[in-house]
Amino acid sequence: MDRSLAVGATGGSLSAILLRFVSAALDPAAPLPDCSCDCDCPICADLPTLIFRQLDLFSVLVGLLIGLVIGPVLDLLHLLRQSWSVWLRTRLAQLAEEKPLYRLA
């Protein structure tokens, strides 16, 4: 895959996520919570905010690890495929020089 395409897609995705968080944070129509207690009040229950306490930290770390590892693994597989292709072509060329693989009569 072309690196400029990957960089562009990543940059676009990250900027879209960042803009979404900024626009949600600066939205004047969003109500602000008055209470800081852990009660079940209707004001706190209706807020569409991302609460980091509810995130499973292990799942987030595993997701980040998979995301960081999958790129180099795919690059390695592509490199192995290209190396195999080059080796196979040179081997077939050597065999063709030693003995013709086919003859036209």
Buried (B, 14 or more C-beta within 10 A) or exposed (E): EEEEEEEEEEEEEEEEEEEEEEEEEEEEEEEEEEEEEEEEEEEBEEEEEEEEEEEEEEEEEEEEEEEEEEEEEEEEEEEEEEEEEEEEEEEEEEEEEEEEEEEEE
